[in-house]
């Protein structure tokens, strides 16, 4: 069966549902699967738990799903760029599970590797540790963090072959490999699609075994959060 789907809508329509955990790659607006996020918004599914480094910005990235109140909980490292998220959180309309960046990456990687939980010193003795098991190793306190296994992962890559072998572009790689590994179903949005064998095996960043569906988006908008230029 081909992994290539004709559109983001087609790739999502029989796999997303209310109440799911959806992991999304990206860092800020860098390396986000734009077409897949928009298509997810258009499905109308609700009560989602979003797993992403951040919650997008107002009207862009996961900010689109906040505008439509489709996300009821975020597992994130940072949400400070989104005023709509702030409004919903202060009103008690959305839940947040703060997770340090490295811990979030490792929770996703562990989920993809079949590791149910791990101990880390990050967050020990802080509010991050509340309600979590703790143990001492070599005189230092560690807390137990559970792996994350999303129902669906949405990923952005620069290049894929038709088997789903992926190549990411520079810093747009960010959380995308870990998100791809973790998902029960992983859908990747790419800018270039080639035949199997066209990518040098030594250049593959993530093997196709982690990818279930591929969508081609040759002309993404690639939004910039804050454009800073010198005065003329």
Secondary structure, DSSP 4 states (H G I P E B T S, - for coil): ---EESSHHHHHTTT--TT-EEEE--BTTBT--HHHHHHHHHHT--SEEEESSB--BTTBTTHHHHHTT-EEEEEESB-TT-HHHHHHHHTTSSEEEE--HHHHHHHHHHHHHT--EEEESTTTTSGGGTTS-EEEETTEEEEEEE----SEEEEEEEEEETT--EE--GGGGTTHHHHHHH-SEEEEEEEEEE-TTSS-GGG-SB-GGG--EEEE-TT-----SS------
